[in-house]
C-alpha cells in the first residue's frame, strides 16, 4: 500500500511538472521567443525527467511508449501533456525551418502518443 502511494505521488508530481513546462511553453510562445522556448523546455525536461527533447527523438518509435511507461511511469494525463509539449516544440522548429528531421520525429512521437491514448481510452 505504501509503495502504491509513493508511485501515485510520483505520477502526480510528474503531471505537475509537465503542466508547468506546458504553461511556460505557452507563455514564451506568446512572447515569440522560439529558440529560448525550445532551450527552456529541453532544460526543464532534463531537470525533471532526465530527458531532453533530443533524447525523446532518439528513442526508437516502437519502444517510445514502453520506455516512458517503464522508466518514468507515465500516466495517460502525462502522455497528453508530453504530446502537447512535443507538438508545440516541433511547431517552433517548423516555423524556423531548421532541423526538419527533429521536427518530423517530434511530430511522429506526438502521433504515436495520441494513437495509444485513443486505443486505451
Phi and psi restraints in degrees (value plus and minus 20) as a CYANA .aco file:
   2 UNK   PHI     -85.9   -45.9
   2 UNK   PSI     -56.3   -16.3
   3 UNK   PHI     -87.1   -47.1
   3 UNK   PSI     -58.0   -18.0
   4 UNK   PHI     -82.0   -42.0
   4 UNK   PSI     -61.3   -21.3
   5 UNK   PHI     -83.5   -43.5
   5 UNK   PSI     -59.8   -19.8
   6 UNK   PHI     -84.1   -44.1
   6 UNK   PSI     -65.6   -25.6
   7 UNK   PHI     -84.2   -44.2
   7 UNK   PSI     -62.0   -22.0
   8 UNK   PHI     -81.1   -41.1
   8 UNK   PSI     -62.4   -22.4
   9 UNK   PHI     -83.2   -43.2
   9 UNK   PSI     -59.6   -19.6
  10 UNK   PHI     -85.3   -45.3
  10 UNK   PSI     -61.7   -21.7
  11 UNK   PHI     -85.0   -45.0
  11 UNK   PSI     -62.2   -22.2
  12 UNK   PHI     -82.0   -42.0
  12 UNK   PSI     -60.8   -20.8
  13 UNK   PHI     -84.6   -44.6
  13 UNK   PSI     -61.7   -21.7
  14 UNK   PHI     -80.2   -40.2
  14 UNK   PSI     -61.8   -21.8
  15 UNK   PHI     -81.0   -41.0
  15 UNK   PSI     -61.7   -21.7
  16 UNK   PHI     -85.6   -45.6
  16 UNK   PSI     -60.0   -20.0
  17 UNK   PHI     -83.9   -43.9
  17 UNK   PSI     -68.3   -28.3
  18 UNK   PHI     -83.1   -43.1
  18 UNK   PSI     -56.8   -16.8
  19 UNK   PHI     -83.7   -43.7
  19 UNK   PSI     -61.4   -21.4
  20 UNK   PHI     -85.1   -45.1
  20 UNK   PSI     -62.2   -22.2
  21 UNK   PHI     -81.2   -41.2
  21 UNK   PSI     -63.6   -23.6
  22 UNK   PHI     -84.1   -44.1
  22 UNK   PSI     -61.9   -21.9
  23 UNK   PHI     -83.5   -43.5
  23 UNK   PSI     -63.0   -23.0
  24 UNK   PHI     -81.9   -41.9
  24 UNK   PSI     -61.7   -21.7
  25 UNK   PHI     -80.2   -40.2
  25 UNK   PSI     -64.5   -24.5
  26 UNK   PHI     -86.5   -46.5
  26 UNK   PSI     -57.9   -17.9
  27 UNK   PHI     -85.6   -45.6
  27 UNK   PSI     -61.6   -21.6
  28 UNK   PHI     -89.2   -49.2
  28 UNK   PSI     -56.3   -16.3
  29 UNK   PHI     -81.3   -41.3
  29 UNK   PSI     -57.3   -17.3
  30 UNK   PHI     -83.2   -43.2
  30 UNK   PSI     -49.6    -9.6
  31 UNK   PHI    -112.4   -72.4
  31 UNK   PSI     -22.4    17.6
  32 UNK   PHI      38.7    78.7
  32 UNK   PSI      27.1    67.1
  33 UNK   PHI    -131.0   -91.0
  33 UNK   PSI      54.7    94.7
  34 UNK   PHI     -82.1   -42.1
  34 UNK   PSI     -68.2   -28.2
  35 UNK   PHI     -86.3   -46.3
  35 UNK   PSI     -60.2   -20.2
  36 UNK   PHI     -84.8   -44.8
  36 UNK   PSI     -57.4   -17.4
  37 UNK   PHI     -81.2   -41.2
  37 UNK   PSI     -68.6   -28.6
  38 UNK   PHI     -85.6   -45.6
  38 UNK   PSI     -62.8   -22.8
  39 UNK   PHI     -82.6   -42.6
  39 UNK   PSI     -62.5   -22.5
  40 UNK   PHI     -83.6   -43.6
  40 UNK   PSI     -65.3   -25.3
  41 UNK   PHI     -84.3   -44.3
  41 UNK   PSI     -64.6   -24.6
  42 UNK   PHI     -82.6   -42.6
  42 UNK   PSI     -61.7   -21.7
  43 UNK   PHI     -86.0   -46.0
  43 UNK   PSI     -62.4   -22.4
  44 UNK   PHI     -84.0   -44.0
  44 UNK   PSI     -62.0   -22.0
  45 UNK   PHI     -83.2   -43.2
  45 UNK   PSI     -61.0   -21.0
  46 UNK   PHI     -83.9   -43.9
  46 UNK   PSI     -63.8   -23.8
  47 UNK   PHI     -85.0   -45.0
  47 UNK   PSI     -66.3   -26.3
  48 UNK   PHI    -108.8   -68.8
  48 UNK   PSI     -53.2   -13.2
  49 UNK   PHI    -134.3   -94.3
  49 UNK   PSI     -32.9     7.1
  50 UNK   PHI      57.3    97.3
  50 UNK   PSI      -3.8    36.2
  51 UNK   PHI    -150.3  -110.3
  51 UNK   PSI     125.9   165.9
  52 UNK   PHI    -129.2   -89.2
  52 UNK   PSI     153.8   193.8
  53 UNK   PHI     -77.4   -37.4
  53 UNK   PSI     -62.9   -22.9
  54 UNK   PHI     -81.3   -41.3
  54 UNK   PSI     -61.2   -21.2
  55 UNK   PHI     -80.0   -40.0
  55 UNK   PSI     -59.6   -19.6
  56 UNK   PHI     -84.0   -44.0
  56 UNK   PSI     -52.8   -12.8
  57 UNK   PHI     -98.6   -58.6
  57 UNK   PSI     -38.1     1.9
  58 UNK   PHI    -105.2   -65.2
  58 UNK   PSI     -38.1     1.9
  59 UNK   PHI     -90.5   -50.5
  59 UNK   PSI     107.1   147.1
  60 UNK   PHI     -76.6   -36.6
  60 UNK   PSI     120.7   160.7
  61 UNK   PHI     -75.2   -35.2
  61 UNK   PSI     -61.6   -21.6
  62 UNK   PHI     -91.5   -51.5
  62 UNK   PSI     -35.3     4.7
  63 UNK   PHI    -128.9   -88.9
  63 UNK   PSI     -20.1    19.9
  64 UNK   PHI     -78.2   -38.2
  64 UNK   PSI     -74.7   -34.7
  65 UNK   PHI     -85.9   -45.9
  65 UNK   PSI     -67.9   -27.9
  66 UNK   PHI     -84.6   -44.6
  66 UNK   PSI     -54.7   -14.7
  67 UNK   PHI     -82.3   -42.3
  67 UNK   PSI     -66.0   -26.0
  68 UNK   PHI     -90.4   -50.4
  68 UNK   PSI     -55.6   -15.6
  69 UNK   PHI     -86.1   -46.1
  69 UNK   PSI     -66.4   -26.4
  70 UNK   PHI     -95.5   -55.5
  70 UNK   PSI     -62.8   -22.8
  71 UNK   PHI    -109.9   -69.9
  71 UNK   PSI     -52.8   -12.8
  72 UNK   PHI    -132.8   -92.8
  72 UNK   PSI     -24.5    15.5
  73 UNK   PHI      36.4    76.4
  73 UNK   PSI      25.0    65.0
  74 UNK   PHI     -84.2   -44.2
  74 UNK   PSI     123.3   163.3
  75 UNK   PHI    -122.2   -82.2
  75 UNK   PSI     154.3   194.3
  76 UNK   PHI     -78.2   -38.2
  76 UNK   PSI     -61.7   -21.7
  77 UNK   PHI     -83.1   -43.1
  77 UNK   PSI     -62.0   -22.0
  78 UNK   PHI     -81.4   -41.4
  78 UNK   PSI     -62.4   -22.4
  79 UNK   PHI     -83.7   -43.7
  79 UNK   PSI     -60.3   -20.3
  80 UNK   PHI     -79.9   -39.9
  80 UNK   PSI     -65.7   -25.7
  81 UNK   PHI     -85.6   -45.6
  81 UNK   PSI     -63.1   -23.1
  82 UNK   PHI     -83.4   -43.4
  82 UNK   PSI     -60.2   -20.2
  83 UNK   PHI     -80.9   -40.9
  83 UNK   PSI     -61.7   -21.7
  84 UNK   PHI     -84.4   -44.4
  84 UNK   PSI     -61.9   -21.9
  85 UNK   PHI     -81.8   -41.8
  85 UNK   PSI     -66.6   -26.6
  86 UNK   PHI     -86.6   -46.6
  86 UNK   PSI     -57.7   -17.7
  87 UNK   PHI     -83.5   -43.5
  87 UNK   PSI     -66.9   -26.9
  88 UNK   PHI     -86.7   -46.7
  88 UNK   PSI     -57.6   -17.6
  89 UNK   PHI     -85.2   -45.2
  89 UNK   PSI     -63.7   -23.7
  90 UNK   PHI     -82.1   -42.1
  90 UNK   PSI     -58.5   -18.5
  91 UNK   PHI     -82.6   -42.6
  91 UNK   PSI     -58.4   -18.4
  92 UNK   PHI     -87.0   -47.0
  92 UNK   PSI     -59.6   -19.6
  93 UNK   PHI     -83.9   -43.9
  93 UNK   PSI     -59.1   -19.1
  94 UNK   PHI     -83.5   -43.5
  94 UNK   PSI     -61.5   -21.5
  95 UNK   PHI     -85.0   -45.0
  95 UNK   PSI     -45.9    -5.9
  96 UNK   PHI    -114.3   -74.3
  96 UNK   PSI     -25.2    14.8
  97 UNK   PHI      31.8    71.8
  97 UNK   PSI      20.6    60.6
  98 UNK   PHI    -154.0  -114.0
  98 UNK   PSI     135.2   175.2
  99 UNK   PHI      30.2    70.2
  99 UNK   PSI      40.5    80.5
 100 UNK   PHI     -82.7   -42.7
 100 UNK   PSI     -55.5   -15.5
 101 UNK   PHI     -82.9   -42.9
 101 UNK   PSI     -65.5   -25.5
 102 UNK   PHI     -83.5   -43.5
 102 UNK   PSI     -61.9   -21.9
 103 UNK   PHI     -79.1   -39.1
 103 UNK   PSI     -66.7   -26.7
 104 UNK   PHI     -83.5   -43.5
 104 UNK   PSI     -60.3   -20.3
 105 UNK   PHI     -84.3   -44.3
 105 UNK   PSI     -59.4   -19.4
 106 UNK   PHI     -85.2   -45.2
 106 UNK   PSI     -63.6   -23.6
 107 UNK   PHI     -82.5   -42.5
 107 UNK   PSI     -60.3   -20.3
 108 UNK   PHI     -82.6   -42.6
 108 UNK   PSI     -65.7   -25.7
 109 UNK   PHI     -84.2   -44.2
 109 UNK   PSI     -57.9   -17.9
 110 UNK   PHI     -81.6   -41.6
 110 UNK   PSI     -65.1   -25.1
 111 UNK   PHI     -82.6   -42.6
 111 UNK   PSI     -61.5   -21.5
 112 UNK   PHI     -79.0   -39.0
 112 UNK   PSI     -64.7   -24.7
 113 UNK   PHI     -81.0   -41.0
 113 UNK   PSI     -67.5   -27.5
 114 UNK   PHI     -87.4   -47.4
 114 UNK   PSI     -53.0   -13.0
 115 UNK   PHI     -85.3   -45.3
 115 UNK   PSI     -63.0   -23.0
 116 UNK   PHI     -85.8   -45.8
 116 UNK   PSI     -63.8   -23.8
 117 UNK   PHI     -82.1   -42.1
 117 UNK   PSI     -57.8   -17.8
 118 UNK   PHI     -84.1   -44.1
 118 UNK   PSI     -58.8   -18.8
 119 UNK   PHI     -93.2   -53.2
 119 UNK   PSI     -52.8   -12.8
 120 UNK   PHI    -110.6   -70.6
 120 UNK   PSI     -34.2     5.8
